[in-house]
Amino acid sequence: MPERELDQLFDELETLEATVDEDARERVAAVIDAAEDVEDEVAYLEDRGAFGNVIRGYDRADITETFLGSLLFGVPMAVEGGTTEVGAFFAARPWFLAGTVAATVALVYGVLYVADIQDVRVKDPLLGVLPRRFVGVISISLGTAVVLLTGWGRIDWTAPAVALGACVAAFFPMAIGAALGDILPGS
């Protein structure tokens, strides 16, 4: 709402407040307080620039942003030989593999819903509880890791434990990139 319209609204509310009975005056005062809170929130969000967007839903544009963020962080993992070494390390230590998966899931949740980078709202959760954006970021980044590492010949599924470990090693940064790629444009 433009500033001039807000000023006009406040003037009209103050005029109304002066002309009504005591009970209505209290209600008008409450409306004025609420309008001032909205005005403060709008000013705060305008000051944040590219950040502070309210993000709802999860559509094709979000899926594309998720995929591109995943690729941006994942291509270096696919060309780096150390990813397979980490996969071998994880194959010998399944607790580290499980811990990395848990840390990845927790970090993605934190980036999306806790870090307050954007105001991400949950709309139409899957099965009534799973946020679509969260499921999308996790599944797209994991799928991209598997397809990219396999397609580029970086892993060999004849040694599935090592291949899985390498995919999890790539999944970690790819999931963070996917989450950031999705929410930073603010769609």
ZINORPE-V875630 format. One record per residue. N is the residue number from 0. RES is the residue in one small letter. OMEGA is omega in degrees with one decimal (999 if undefined). Layout:
n:res:omega
N:RES:OMEGA
N:RES:OMEGA
//
This chain:
n:res:omega
0:m:179.5
1:p:-175.0
2:e:-179.3
3:r:178.9
4:e:176.9
5:l:178.2
6:d:178.6
7:q:178.1
8:l:179.7
9:f:178.4
10:d:179.8
11:e:178.9
12:l:178.9
13:e:175.9
14:t:178.2
15:l:-179.5
16:e:-178.4
17:a:-173.6
18:t:-175.9
19:v:-179.7
20:d:-173.4
21:e:-179.5
22:d:179.7
23:a:180.0
24:r:178.3
25:e:178.4
26:r:177.6
27:v:177.6
28:a:177.4
29:a:177.6
30:v:177.9
31:i:177.9
32:d:179.2
33:a:179.2
34:a:177.3
35:e:176.6
36:d:177.9
37:v:179.2
38:e:178.7
39:d:-179.9
40:e:178.3
41:v:179.0
42:a:178.3
43:y:-178.2
44:l:177.9
45:e:179.1
46:d:-176.7
47:r:177.5
48:g:-177.0
49:a:179.7
50:f:178.5
51:g:176.9
52:n:172.6
53:v:-176.3
54:i:179.3
55:r:175.4
56:g:179.3
57:y:-173.8
58:d:-177.4
59:r:179.0
60:a:178.2
61:d:178.9
62:i:178.4
63:t:178.5
64:e:177.5
65:t:179.8
66:f:-179.4
67:l:176.2
68:g:177.6
69:s:178.9
70:l:-178.1
71:l:179.3
72:f:-173.8
73:g:-178.4
74:v:176.6
75:p:177.7
76:m:-178.7
77:a:-179.0
78:v:-179.1
79:e:179.8
80:g:-178.9
81:g:179.6
82:t:178.3
83:t:176.3
84:e:176.7
85:v:176.8
86:g:177.5
87:a:177.2
88:f:179.1
89:f:-179.6
90:a:179.7
91:a:-176.8
92:r:-175.4
93:p:178.3
94:w:177.3
95:f:176.0
96:l:179.8
97:a:178.5
98:g:178.7
99:t:176.6
100:v:179.9
101:a:178.6
102:a:179.3
103:t:179.9
104:v:180.0
105:a:179.6
106:l:178.5
107:v:177.4
108:y:179.3
109:g:179.2
110:v:-176.3
111:l:-166.7
112:y:-174.5
113:v:-172.4
114:a:177.5
115:d:174.2
116:i:173.2
117:q:176.7
118:d:-175.8
119:v:-179.3
120:r:177.9
121:v:179.3
122:k:178.0
123:d:-179.1
124:p:176.5
125:l:-178.5
126:l:178.4
127:g:-176.9
128:v:-174.7
129:l:179.4
130:p:-179.0
131:r:-178.9
132:r:-179.7
133:f:179.0
134:v:179.3
135:g:-179.3
136:v:-179.3
137:i:-175.3
138:s:179.8
139:i:-179.1
140:s:177.6
141:l:177.8
142:g:178.4
143:t:178.4
144:a:-178.7
145:v:-177.2
146:v:-177.7
147:l:-178.5
148:l:178.5
149:t:-177.4
150:g:179.7
151:w:176.3
152:g:-178.5
153:r:178.3
154:i:179.3
155:d:-175.3
156:w:172.2
157:t:171.6
158:a:-170.3
159:p:-179.1
160:a:178.5
161:v:179.7
162:a:178.1
163:l:178.7
164:g:178.4
165:a:177.9
166:c:177.8
167:v:177.4
168:a:178.2
169:a:-179.3
170:f:-177.5
171:f:179.9
172:p:-179.5
173:m:179.6
174:a:177.0
175:i:176.2
176:g:178.9
177:a:179.5
178:a:179.3
179:l:178.7
180:g:-179.1
181:d:-171.5
182:i:-176.7
183:l:175.3
184:p:174.4
185:g:-179.4
186:s:999
//
